[in-house]
Structures are given as C-alpha cells and as structure tokens.
Amino acid sequence: MKIALVSDCYLPRLGGIEVQVHDLAQRLVAQGHEVVAYTVTPAHREQHSGLEIVDGIPVHRFSLGLPHDVALNPMAVSQLRLALSNGGFDVVHAHIGVISVFSFDAVRLALDLGLPTAVTWHSVMAWAGPLLKPLGFVRRWAKGGAALSAVSQVAARPIRDMAGRGHEVVVLPNGIDADAWTPGEPRTGDEVRVISAMRLATRKRPLEFFSVMKAVHREAPNVRLEIAGEGDLRPKLVRAVDLADAHEWVSLPGRMTRAQLHDRYRASDLYVAPARLESFGIAALEARSSGLPVVAPSTSGVSEFVTSGVNGLLAGDDDDLAQAIIRLALDTDLRRTMAEYNRTHRPAQTWDQVVRLAEAEYARAAALRAAR
C-alpha cells in the first residue's frame, strides 16, 4: 500500500504530533508499506523546502521559511494537489492538531480527487467545538467518505459531535515501543522522586503544577520534583521556584532526549501529567511503561492507559491532584503495588497494535470511498 502522511508539523521540530507521525511512518514501512510524508515544517534554516530523506522516509517540505519556523504556507495547496494527483497513493492520512491549515487542505484535496482519506485528531477540540461545528467541514468530510479518528476517547468526543449522527469516529492511539521503555529495579530510600516531562507552555500548566507541588511538599517534605522540558514559560517557572526558595527540592533540567528521560524515569517513583486538555499523554505512557505510577486529571487522555487505583490515580481539580500525589507519596505500599503492575503489564498501545489499527483505518477509508 502506498500511503501519504500529511502533517503541518514534522521533525526536526519536536512535539507529540511530530514524533508520532514520523514513528508511524517508520513502522508502516517496516510492515512493507510505501510511505511519503508532506509537511510545511522546514528542515532547517538553510533549507526551507524540497525533498529530504529522514530515517529512510521521503519528506516533502512546502515551507515558506517564516520567522520562528512557523509551519504555515497558504500557497502549498497547489503543490500538494499536484503531489496527491500524481503520487499513485492508495490512501491519504492527514494528522490534525490545534491549528492545521495544511492538513485541512489535504483532506479537502484528497476527497476532491477521490482518494481514500483518513483523518486523525491529535488534540482535544472541545474548546473549539462551538466555533467549528457551525462551519460544518467535519460533517462534510464525514459525508464525503473520510474515515475519522482521534488518539483517545477524550479527543474523539468533540469530533463525534461535529461529525453528527451516523458517522463513526474511532480511536487510533499514539504508539509506543514498550521494549525501549523497560522498567528499572524498584527504588528504595526515604525520598519520593516525582517527575514530569512537558513543553513549558500554557496548555501543559507547568506553573499551576508547581503550585500543586508546593502544597504537596508541605504535607510530604520528602518529595523531590523534577520537571523536564523547555518552552515559553520557562522564565516564569524559574522565577516561581526562586520566589518559593525551592531549589533544594525542585530541579528544572531542560529538554531531554528519549534515552535521558528513560534514565530519569527509572530513577524516579511517580509521574504526574498535570494538563487537563491532554489528548493522549505520550510522555505519561512512556513513564507508565517504565514502571511509574501516573497521576493525571480525569479529563485527560491519560485515562486511556491509567486505571485509577490500579496503576495510578486520576483526579478532579488541582486540590484533588495534590491529594492524589500526597497519597502516593505517603503510602509506600500502594505506590509500589501500582509500580509493580506497570512493571509486569505492557500497555495496549504498542506499535504492533497501533499499526494494525492504522491499517484497519486505511481499509475503512477505502470502503467509505468505494461506497461513494
């Protein structure tokens, strides 16, 4: 099968969609498929557009080279139309985030060209539903034969509402190489090491999380906190730590590689994912696969792989989040029981399972197209 993967964002830019789309491309190729990626993300400052081979994947970049590597090019639609018209593709798979103009164009073009079309949402669009639903494009895509999916039930619910009755929106989760996130030996000692990895941006709530952890530290002074990641809110977070005089128990090491994160997870006791509008939570899944109990809001897509009371805790508001962390920090037996569960039970979202689900989506897209 020849597959076109379309995403506004792609490597070398780092983020959930960027990494997941590239990993999916590699896994599909390993299964014998031919994959070509299309994006408006530049390769680097010296090369804005053109063909690049990334880990064996042909990546066509239609970038304008805008300041701050902004992934936007309204003129790319004509180039994409030519590529999809002449590419001999069996299916077009568009990946959509919060703002995905390029992928929106790809869906419209693919349907106009009569190509089987799969669309996956990687963000929670509930906030935008009242604005987007009246525009009707999701319903038009569904009626036009697109196979709609989202990375979690949390992300799928607003898409089902926008698609309307009679149009299925399935869950196509993000994938993980569980063998690359093996647990370490159980930790001993009095310290409880809490870790989180995130982009330091408003939606991820790093400042609110630090406020939660200050309340936790008052009740459980043996807690140590590490927040890995970079982003626009880093200066404010550093200042908050300074003002709280919390350097003794808080560490902000910056962005880490996957290998570095894996080492930190194996040296920690508990992972917290504080974002409420998290569509999935890849870093949380990596931590869970590394054997850590996970604490997250119950509204988060983390609920796809964390069962509250079994391998982590799901909380309501920030007060509940603080109490859940305190509970696990003080209850060593419960924390170790949850950790043992995660150490001995592989997650369902392994790449072999995700690739099978993606192939099923491509078959569904072909069937919907044929029915048209």
RAHUUR-V243337 format. One record per run of one state. SS is the DSSP state (a for helix, b for strand, c for the rest). FROM is the first residue (numbers start at 1). TO is the last residue. If there is no record, write none. Layout:
# RAHUUR-V243337
SS/FROM/TO  SS/FROM/TO
This chain:
# RAHUUR-V243337
c/1/1  b/2/7  c/8/15  a/16/30  c/31/33  b/34/39  c/40/43  b/44/44  c/45/46  b/47/47  c/48/49  b/50/54  c/55/56  b/57/61  c/62/66  a/67/69  c/70/75  a/76/86  c/87/90  b/91/96  c/97/100  a/101/112  c/113/116  b/117/121  c/122/125  a/126/135  c/136/136  a/137/143  c/144/146  b/147/150  c/151/152  a/153/163  c/164/168  b/169/171  c/172/175  b/176/176  c/177/177  a/178/180  c/181/191  b/192/197  c/198/201  a/202/204  c/205/205  a/206/219  c/220/222  b/223/228  c/229/233  a/234/243  c/244/249  b/250/254  c/255/257  a/258/266  c/267/269  b/270/273  c/274/281  a/282/289  c/290/292  b/293/297  c/298/300  a/301/304  c/305/307  b/308/308  c/309/311  b/312/315  c/316/317  a/318/330  c/331/331  a/332/344  c/345/349  b/350/350  a/351/371  c/372/372
